[in-house]
Amino acid sequence: MPSRGITPVVGVVILLLVTLGLSGALAVVIADSQPTVEPQSFSFSINATHEEEHGGTIELFHEGGATVYTGDIDLWVEIDGTPLKVQPDVPYSSNGLSGMAKGPFNWNSADKNWGAGEYGSFNIAKSANEPHIEVGSEVTVKIYHEDVLVASATAIASG
């Protein structure tokens, strides 16, 4: 008779284990089925210019592909392989930059969409950021979307 008292307990434990196993399997299936947001492809080029009044100007030209909402991207700038001390925040924020950004990188711009054929530019602050662009500097701009590198361009700075 003692085995009868243990049978319901064993049955409940087995049912709990089966339920937990099925729940775990369902969680894995749901997690794997979440859509991933792939950044659409586009290409851009840059011009970099040494300027005495500030640390240099970087102009970005959208060459083609998907239109980019500048509020969804992060820029990373390197001069001769050294990252800017203060990276530009787009749409434009005054941190590490000088003057007003132009085009879709300007926060006051009505249209923050950067499409094919459009330019945007910003100036590096001479007193609040470094390194500065010198004639012959290799300037690289990388564009990230949700921490994923989606595009990159490099240019040699002119005067």
C-alpha positions as CSV (number, residue, x, y, z in Angstrom):
1,M,0.0,0.0,0.0
2,P,2.8,2.5,0.5
3,S,3.5,2.6,-3.2
4,R,0.0,4.0,-3.9
5,G,0.8,7.2,-1.9
6,I,3.9,7.9,-4.0
7,T,2.3,7.3,-7.4
8,P,0.4,10.6,-7.6
9,V,3.5,12.5,-6.5
10,V,5.6,10.9,-9.2
11,G,2.9,11.6,-11.8
12,V,2.8,15.3,-10.8
13,V,6.6,15.6,-11.0
14,I,6.6,13.9,-14.5
15,L,3.8,16.3,-15.7
16,L,5.8,19.3,-14.4
17,L,8.9,18.1,-16.2
18,V,7.0,17.6,-19.5
19,T,5.4,21.0,-19.2
20,L,8.7,22.7,-18.5
21,G,10.3,20.9,-21.4
22,L,7.6,21.9,-23.8
23,S,7.7,25.5,-22.6
24,G,11.4,25.7,-23.1
25,A,11.1,24.3,-26.7
26,L,8.4,26.8,-27.5
27,A,10.5,29.7,-26.1
28,V,13.4,28.6,-28.4
29,V,11.1,28.5,-31.5
30,I,9.6,31.9,-30.7
31,A,13.0,33.5,-30.1
32,D,14.4,32.1,-33.4
33,S,11.4,33.3,-35.4
34,Q,11.8,37.0,-34.4
35,P,12.4,39.1,-37.5
36,T,15.8,40.7,-37.8
37,V,16.1,44.2,-39.1
38,E,18.6,44.2,-41.9
39,P,19.9,47.7,-42.8
40,Q,19.3,48.4,-46.4
41,S,22.3,49.0,-48.5
42,F,23.6,52.3,-49.7
43,S,26.9,53.8,-50.7
44,F,28.5,57.2,-49.9
45,S,31.7,59.0,-50.5
46,I,33.4,61.7,-48.5
47,N,35.5,64.8,-49.0
48,A,37.7,66.0,-46.2
49,T,39.2,69.5,-46.1
50,H,41.8,71.1,-43.8
51,E,40.5,74.5,-42.6
52,E,42.3,76.9,-40.2
53,E,39.1,78.3,-38.5
54,H,38.1,74.8,-37.2
55,G,39.5,71.3,-37.1
56,G,38.4,70.5,-40.6
57,T,35.3,69.8,-42.7
58,I,33.8,66.5,-43.7
59,E,31.3,66.4,-46.5
60,L,29.4,63.2,-47.1
61,F,27.7,62.4,-50.5
62,H,25.0,59.7,-50.8
63,E,25.9,58.0,-54.0
64,G,23.0,55.6,-54.2
65,G,20.9,52.9,-52.7
66,A,18.4,53.2,-49.8
67,T,17.4,56.5,-48.3
68,V,18.8,56.8,-44.7
69,Y,17.0,58.4,-41.8
70,T,19.9,60.2,-40.0
71,G,18.2,59.7,-36.6
72,D,18.8,55.9,-37.0
73,I,22.6,56.0,-37.7
74,D,25.8,56.6,-35.8
75,L,28.9,58.1,-37.4
76,W,32.4,57.1,-36.5
77,V,35.2,59.3,-37.7
78,E,38.9,58.4,-37.8
79,I,41.8,60.7,-38.9
80,D,45.0,58.9,-39.8
81,G,43.6,55.9,-37.9
82,T,42.9,57.8,-34.7
83,P,39.2,58.1,-33.7
84,L,37.9,61.6,-33.0
85,K,37.9,62.3,-29.3
86,V,34.2,63.3,-29.5
87,Q,32.3,61.5,-32.3
88,P,29.6,63.4,-34.2
89,D,26.1,62.8,-33.0
90,V,23.6,62.9,-35.8
91,P,21.4,64.5,-36.5
92,Y,23.8,67.3,-35.4
93,S,24.6,68.0,-31.9
94,S,27.2,70.6,-30.9
95,N,29.3,68.0,-29.0
96,G,32.7,68.1,-30.7
97,L,31.5,69.9,-33.8
98,S,31.8,73.6,-34.8
99,G,29.1,75.7,-36.5
100,M,26.0,74.2,-38.0
101,A,26.0,70.9,-39.8
102,K,24.5,71.0,-43.3
103,G,21.8,68.9,-45.0
104,P,20.2,66.0,-43.3
105,F,22.9,66.1,-40.5
106,N,21.5,69.4,-39.2
107,W,18.9,68.9,-36.4
108,N,16.9,71.9,-37.7
109,S,16.6,70.4,-41.1
110,A,13.0,69.7,-42.0
111,D,14.1,66.5,-43.8
112,K,16.4,64.2,-41.9
113,N,16.3,61.7,-44.7
114,W,19.5,61.3,-46.6
115,G,18.8,60.1,-50.1
116,A,20.8,59.5,-53.3
117,G,22.4,62.6,-54.7
118,E,22.3,64.6,-51.4
119,Y,25.2,66.1,-49.5
120,G,25.6,66.6,-45.8
121,S,28.5,68.1,-43.9
122,F,29.9,69.1,-40.5
123,N,32.9,70.9,-39.1
124,I,35.1,69.4,-36.4
125,A,35.6,71.8,-33.4
126,K,39.2,73.0,-33.2
127,S,39.1,73.7,-29.5
128,A,36.9,70.8,-28.3
129,N,37.9,67.9,-30.5
130,E,41.0,66.1,-31.9
131,P,42.7,65.0,-34.0
132,H,42.3,67.7,-36.6
133,I,42.2,67.3,-40.4
134,E,45.5,68.3,-42.0
135,V,46.3,68.4,-45.7
136,G,47.1,64.7,-46.7
137,S,45.3,63.2,-43.6
138,E,43.5,59.9,-44.3
139,V,39.9,60.5,-43.1
140,T,37.6,57.5,-42.7
141,V,33.9,57.7,-41.9
142,K,32.0,54.6,-40.8
143,I,28.2,54.5,-40.6
144,Y,26.5,52.2,-38.1
145,H,22.9,51.1,-37.7
146,E,22.1,49.4,-34.4
147,D,25.8,48.8,-33.8
148,V,26.2,47.1,-37.2
149,L,28.6,48.6,-39.7
150,V,26.6,49.3,-42.9
151,A,28.9,51.5,-44.9
152,S,32.4,53.1,-44.8
153,A,34.3,55.6,-47.0
154,T,37.9,57.0,-46.9
155,A,39.4,60.1,-48.5
156,I,42.7,62.0,-48.4
157,A,42.2,65.5,-47.1
158,S,42.8,68.5,-49.3
159,G,43.6,72.1,-48.3
